[in-house]
Amino acid sequence: MGVISEFKAFAVKGNVVDMAVGIIIGAAFGKIVSSFVGDVVMPPIGLLIGGVDFSDLAVTLKAGNGEVPAVMLAYGKFIQSLIDFVIIAFAIFIAVKAINRLKREEAVAPTLPPVPTKEEELLSEIRDLLKAQNNRPDD
């Protein structure tokens, strides 16, 4: 088997395609969560603490000199990243919990026995007739 045909077999496997779809959806979900955190959650939190934007919080360790930039300890960006992480983790937890609940409901739902096909009904009738014929006493 050539390298190209092996790669083709690998690339079209269901797991690889599923993983690619998951990564793409995950990236889109990440943008949604980032927007939710930055545009919905952080403004009220900033208002509660006096209009402070976390990403601007920093301590200057060494002032800038001419073209040399200042050395900053940007702890506000770290706080922002922590809040982003907690919100993302919570959103994933809620999504997984909802999916698990749906799976449990599917498992609990009673399943009806399959309806026999016409062919199966005919074969059952033939079987029953043969049994009846074999159980008859000889004349």
N, C-alpha and C positions, 0 to 999 in steps of 0.2 A: 504494500500500500504506500503510495507516495505521500510526501509531506503535505501537499496541497489537499489531497483527499482526506488525510487524517485531520487537518485543520478544519476542513469543511464539516466533517463528522462531529468534531468537538464543538464548533461554533453554533451548530444548529440543534444541539442537545437542548432539551427542555430546561434543564437547570441553568444553563448559561443565559438563555433568553429570559427566564424568570428573574435571574439576578440582575440583568441589565435593566429590565423594567422596574425592578425594585429600587435600583440606584437612581434612575431618572425620577421616579415618583418621590423618592426620599429627598432629592435635591430640591424639587418643587415644594415639598412640604417644609423643608428647611427655610425656604424663602418666606413662606406663609407665617411660620412661627417667628422668624426674625422680624417681620413686619408687625406681627401682633405684639411682640415684646417692645419693639422700638416705638411704635405708633399708638398703641393702646394701653399697655401696662405701665411703661416708664413715665409718661407725662403725669398721671395722677400721683405716682410715687414721688416724682420730683417736686410736684406741687405740695405734697404733704411734708416734705423735708425742706421747704422754703424755696422752691424753684431751682434747686440744684440739679444739674445734669450729671449723672454718674460718670459719663465718659470724660468729662472735663476735670474731674477730681485728680489731683496730682501733687506731688511734693517735689520741689526743685532741689536736687542734691548738689548740683554745681551749675552756677549761672553760665549762660552763653557768653562767649568772648569773640567778638568780631564774626568771622565765618564759622567758628566752632559752635555747634548747637549746644543747648543746655542739656544737662543730664537730668532726666525726670523719672520719678517713680510714679508711674501712672496707675495707681491703685483703683481709680474709678473705672478704668477699662476692665480690670480684673473683676470688680464687683458686678459690672454689667455682664461679663461672661458667665459668672456664677448664676446670676438671675436667669439669663438665657438658658443655661443648662438645666436648672430646676424646672423651668416652664416646659422645655422640650421633653424632659424625662417624665413630667407629670402628664403631658399630652399623649405621649407614647403609652404610658401606663393605662390611661383611660381608654385608648384605642384597643389595646390588647385585652383589657378587661371586657370591653363590649364584644369583641370577637369571640372570646372564650364563652361568654354568656350565650351568644348565638349558637356556638357549637354544642353547648350543653342542651339547649332547647331542641336542636336537631336530633341529638341522641335520645332525648326523652320522648320525642314525638313517636307515636305508635306507627309502625309500618304495616300496611295491609299485605296479605299474602298476594303473590303475583297472580294475575288472572291468566288461566290457561289459554293457550292459543287454540284455534280450531283443530290444528293438527294434533295437539296434545289431547284434546277432548275425543277426537276420533280414535286415537291409539288407546285411550282409557276404555272406550266402549268395546273395542276389539279385544282387549285384555279381559274385560269382564265377561264377554261372550265365550272366550276360550276357557276361562275358569269354570263357567257354568256348564259348558259342554264336557269338560273333563270330569266334573263332579257328578254327572248323571250316571245312574246305574245302567249297566248293560242290558239291552233288551233281549 
